[in-house]
């Protein structure tokens, strides 16, 4: 998949990222502690309307060209490349520069022989190296939206409405017992806002 095709797909998925934005806002309002990288990337923009938030944050969801070699200089850099290394697509090295160039090259060659499996240079189409990516594409009218609605009503707004009254007021369709259905949705909503505080969305 070409870079422009990937970027076009991100734009097409704006409905799913709108749910990500909603989950971030609910997570903030509920007082969840965000991980450092989520605070750095989304903290200043979280209260913006979605269109403005998307304008500022869209790049975080787009694939970035992967350099052949990257010098790790910060803790954030290390976290990113270490996560990538765990997939087997890269390896993180610490090079002792108090050696000759020749000895360092020999050592690097030995590492390459150990870790490189001579695959072609391009990763499979489904892989993404964006800073943040959807774990799956949620149905914008389905379980995720319902779960976030229940979290907002019960945790943020502390509505006195019963589950039956909520279902009637918000025209929620369900199979089986309404209390069981919406109680499960509320539990899922909690997992969603907890996950998004760590940069994961949607949670299982």
C-alpha positions, -999 to +999 in steps of 0.1 A: +000+000+000+015+033-010+020+062+015-008+084-001-032+054-001-025+049+036-030+086+044-063+085+024-074+056+044-067+075+076-090+103+064-117+078+056-116+065+091-123+099+107-155+085+123-134+060+143-109+087+153-138+109+164-146+081+189-110+082+200-114+119+206-146+114+227-128+087+248-099+111+254-123+138+266-141+114+289-109+100+303-097+136+311-130+145+327-130+114+348-096+121+361-076+092+347-039+097+347-025+098+312+008+082+302+035+108+295+034+103+257-004+107+256-002+138+277+025+152+254+007+144+222-029+151+231-030+172+263-031+206+248-057+198+222-081+175+240-107+201+248-109+213+212-139+205+190-132+174+169-125+192+136-098+214+153-085+184+173-082+164+141-064+192+123-038+193+151-035+156+157-041+138+124-004+135+118-001+113+149-022+086+131-003+086+098+025+063+089+059+079+090+087+070+066+110+045+084+147+055+083+172+028+075+192+037+106+181+060+134+202+074+162+183+071+195+188+103+215+158+105+239+138+082+261+107+086+238+129+075+209+140+045+228+104+035+238+093+037+202+122+017+187+121-008+215+085-015+208+093-019+171+122-042+180+098-065+199+080-072+166+112-083+150+113-055+124+142-037+140+170-041+165+182-015+191+219-013+195+242+005+220+275+011+203+306+016+224+324+044+205+357+039+224+367+015+196+380+017+161+355+020+132+367-013+119+360-032+151+325-016+153+317-026+117+327-062+125+304-062+155+275-047+136+280-073+108+278-100+134+245-086+148+230-084+113+239-120+106+221-129+138+189-109+134+185-102+097+165-129+079+171-114+044+135-103+039+125-077+013+126-042+027+089-034+027+066-045+056+033-062+050+005-039+039-015-042+072+014-030+094+015+006+105+043+025+120+021+055+130+026+067+165-010+058+173-032+033+154-066+017+159-065-018+173-095-024+151-120-002+133-151+003+156-185+006+142-192+043+149-229+035+156-222+003+176-208-011+208-180+015+213-203+045+209-229+029+232-201+022+258-188+058+257-224+071+260-230+049+291-197+061+307-206+097+301-241+093+316-232+072+346-197+083+355-194+119+343-230+131+345-241+107+372-276+105+357-304+092+380-320+076+350-325+038+351-311+016+324-346+013+309-351+051+309-317+055+293-325+030+266-358+047+258-344+082+259-315+074+236-333+049+214-309+021+223-319-013+208-308-044+226-313-081+229-322-096+262-323-078+296-317-041+293-299-038+327-274-066+317-268-051+283-262-015+295-243-026+326-219-045+303-217-014+280-207+007+311-180-018+320-167-017+284-168+021+286-145+021+316-120-001+297-121+022+267-113+053+287-086+035+307-070+022+275-071+055+257-052+071+286-023+047+276-027+055+239-047+023+231-080+024+214-104+007+213-097-016+242-109-052+241 
